[in-house]
Amino acid sequence: MTTNPSSSLVATPNGRSGFSLAPQSLDEALRFADILSKSSIVPKDYQGSAGNILVAIQWGAELGLPPLQAMQNIAVINGRPAIWGDAVIALVRASGLLEGITEDIADSGATCTVKRRGEVAVARTFTTEDAKRAGLLGKQGPWQQYPKRMLQMRARAWALRDVFPDVLRGVHVGEEAQDLPSEPKHMGPADEVKPAEPAKPAARGDRARAALARQQQPPALPAPSLAQVLSAINTAPTLEALQEAAAVAGTLETDTDKAAARQAYRDRKASMQGTQDQHRTVDADSGEILGQPGGNEASDHDDFVSDMEAAERTEGGK
């Protein structure tokens, strides 16, 4: 086998006979996992899966297991990382916190009693009645072949996980995880989000016409001021021009400005009608007065309001 002299992955003494290949960096861990995934003597679940090996190595590092021991004793069971029962008690013993452990096993159940340094002893029992209620007793597999061993592992798992959570860090015991349901937790119905249909691209002709319309559209004119409206009213030469000025007055912003425009409209209309009175004639045959002055203050107001409202409707529809 050839080696890369530039590689930083080296064997280091581990304090015992032999060497430790524990990686010292992420790069080493990635290359180490890749090497192990191609080996035929690693557990079958890890062969060809460098990603699973990397996760197992990290779990082992957090629990205190060397890489190869981690691969041997850590497994993902029903979607949960778990440690087999013998490795669990090995970790607890290695922590130096365990003063003693006693396991009593019988046909009716098993009891595990553990004592943590500086604390009172704790006992946990798992009986055949417990196994029946959980639907485990007689279950195909180890519960049918080795029922006492499974009772022992259940009692041990409860006791060690309760007393040494800081050592096991919440990892399940493998024999217990095998019997846990694999269904994911129900988080409620998910909202169905339908993807929006992609907008159809506009044809080249449509895009050209839209661009041309934007170019030809005249810019919006600013609203006229009161002074401009009054000037248009006072200088209107005809009644038609006066009505157009009244329509412009409808775009004024305040009621005060509109009232001022209304009064100017009345004055200008009265002035124009007075000029018309001076040019009245009498029909020679009938004696009827021609050029009769039209309207009064009420009608002037109505005409002005009508013109203003028409302008306001036009402005609001833009």
C-alpha positions, 0 to 999 in steps of 0.5 A: 500500500502506498502513502501520501507523504503530504498527508496529515493523517498519521497514526498517533500513540494512544497510551496503549499498545498500538496506535489511534487513527482518530482524525484531528481535523474535518479534512482528515475525518472526510478522508478517513471516512472515505477510506473506511467506507471502502473496507470490507471489514467495517459493519455492513451498514457503513460499507460504501457510506462515508457520510454515515461513517463521518456522523458515527465518528462525530457521535463517538467523539462526543460520547468518548468512543474512538472511531472504530468503536463508534462504528461498531457500537453506534447504529441508527435504529428506527431513525434514532442514533442508538448505542448497544447495551454493552457499550452503554455500560462501558461508557458509564464505567469509563466516566468514573461516576459509577460506584456500583451496578447490580442486575437481578433477572428473573422470568417475571422481569429484571431490575437494574440498580445503579449508584452514582458517586455521591448520590443514592442508589436508583433502581429501575424494573421492567417486568413481563407485564410491562412487556405485554402492555407494550406489545413486546412479549412474544414479538418476533425476534429477540423478544421471542428468542431471548426474553430475559436478555431483553428484559435485562436491557430494558431495565438497564437502559432505564436506569443508566439513562435516568442516572447518567444523562450527562454521560449518554447525552440523550442517545437511546440504547439499541435494544430499546430503540428497536422497539420504538415506533419508526413513524415520524411525529404528526405535526398537523396537516401541512398547507398545500402551496401550489407553485405559481404558473410561470408568466407567458413571455409576451410576443415581440410585437406586444412588447413593442406596442407596449413600449410605444404606448408608454412613450406616447402617453403624455405626462401627468399635468400638475393640478392648477392653483387657485390663482390660475383658475381665477384668472381663467374665470375672470378672463373668459371671453364667452360663456363656453370658455367660462364653463370650461374654467368652471370645469377646471375649478373642479380639480381644486384640492380644498373646499375654500378654493372651490368656494372662491372659484364659485364666487368668481364664476358668478361675478364673471357670468353676471358681468357677461350677461350685463354686457348682453343686456346692453345689446338687447333689441326689440322685435319690430313686429311683435314688440318682444325683447330679444337677447333676454338675460339668462339665469339667476344666482341659483341657476349660476350655482347649479351650472358651476356645480354641474361643471365642477362635478363633471371635472371631479368625476373625470379626475377621479376616473384617471 
